[in-house]
Amino acid sequence: MEKRNRSSERSEREPFKLIEDMLQLMEERGLVELEIEQEGLRIRLKRAGGGGQPTLEALPGSAQAPAAAAPASGGAARTAEEAGRVLIRSPMVGTFYRAPTPDSPPFTDADQEVEPGQVVCIIEAMKLMNEIKSEVSGRIAEVLAENGDPVEFGQPLFAVEPRA
């Protein structure tokens, strides 16, 4: 019985690993769209308008894509966008960390300025630490995720008031 639980747990994580691998391949190769079918699961990732963050499409006739991979749409995110703020979103499923180590200060905090390319947090996925960088200049208006919490693909992490 223990073997069955382990294989079931492993098979539940495989779609997430596949999505992470696809995202990494898209980033490395500069791909706009990538589709893969494996063991009855069909996943298509596509960058909106040929640029920006990839989006995940659940395709008809395929096994259902993992729920955690769908972009989050919370009230705080809508409020931030309505206020003219830019959202820094999670590019993957994983665990959100505000600092490189538990004893270190956070990469950034509310009311601090950020520049494009500046690391704002880390997302741990499959035991790999992935630095998440700002793509905009401005002031962090709000931190939308809690340190150590799991985050979903597309979930808002920070609201930034862009510099004019």
Backbone hydrogen bonds, N-H to C=O, Kabsch-Sander energy under -0.5 kcal/mol:
donor,donor_aa,acceptor,acceptor_aa,energy
5,N,1,M,-1.8
6,R,2,E,-2.1
7,S,3,K,-2.4
8,S,4,R,-2.4
9,E,5,N,-2.6
10,R,6,R,-2.5
11,S,7,S,-2.4
12,E,8,S,-1.6
13,R,9,E,-1.3
14,E,10,R,-1.3
17,K,13,R,-2.0
18,L,14,E,-2.5
19,I,15,P,-2.3
20,E,16,F,-2.5
21,D,17,K,-2.5
22,M,18,L,-2.3
23,L,19,I,-2.6
24,Q,20,E,-2.3
25,L,21,D,-2.3
26,M,22,M,-2.6
27,E,23,L,-2.3
28,E,24,Q,-2.8
29,R,25,L,-2.3
30,G,26,M,-1.2
31,L,26,M,-1.5
34,L,45,L,-2.8
36,I,43,I,-2.8
38,Q,41,L,-3.0
41,L,38,Q,-2.1
42,R,40,G,-0.5
43,I,36,I,-2.9
44,R,57,E,-1.1
45,L,34,L,-3.4
46,K,55,T,-2.0
47,R,32,V,-3.1
48,A,53,Q,-0.9
50,G,47,R,-1.5
51,G,48,A,-1.8
55,T,46,K,-2.4
57,E,44,R,-2.2
59,L,42,R,-0.7
59,L,57,E,-0.6
62,S,59,L,-1.6
63,A,40,G,-1.6
69,A,66,P,-1.5
70,A,67,A,-1.6
78,R,74,G,-1.9
79,T,75,G,-2.4
80,A,76,A,-2.3
81,E,77,A,-2.4
82,E,78,R,-2.3
83,A,79,T,-1.4
84,G,81,E,-1.5
85,R,80,A,-2.3
86,V,160,V,-3.3
88,I,158,F,-2.6
89,R,87,L,-0.7
90,S,155,Q,-2.6
94,G,151,V,-1.9
95,T,124,E,-2.2
96,F,149,D,-2.8
97,Y,122,I,-3.0
104,S,101,T,-1.1
107,F,98,R,-3.3
111,D,140,I,-3.7
112,Q,109,D,-1.7
114,V,138,G,-3.0
117,G,134,S,-3.3
118,Q,115,E,-2.1
120,V,132,I,-3.2
121,C,132,I,-1.2
122,I,97,Y,-2.8
123,I,130,N,-2.5
124,E,95,T,-2.7
124,E,122,I,-0.5
125,A,123,I,-0.6
125,A,128,L,-2.6
128,L,125,A,-1.7
130,N,123,I,-2.2
130,N,128,L,-0.7
131,E,129,M,-0.6
132,I,121,C,-2.8
133,K,131,E,-0.5
134,S,118,Q,-2.7
138,G,114,V,-2.1
139,R,161,E,-2.2
140,I,112,Q,-3.1
141,A,139,R,-0.7
141,A,159,A,-2.7
142,E,159,A,-1.6
144,L,142,E,-0.6
144,L,157,L,-2.9
145,A,157,L,-0.8
148,G,96,F,-3.4
149,D,146,E,-2.1
151,V,94,G,-3.3
153,F,68,A,-1.3
154,G,90,S,-3.4
155,Q,152,E,-1.8
157,L,88,I,-3.4
158,F,88,I,-1.5
159,A,142,E,-2.6
160,V,86,V,-3.3
160,V,158,F,-0.5
161,E,139,R,-3.1
163,R,137,S,-2.1
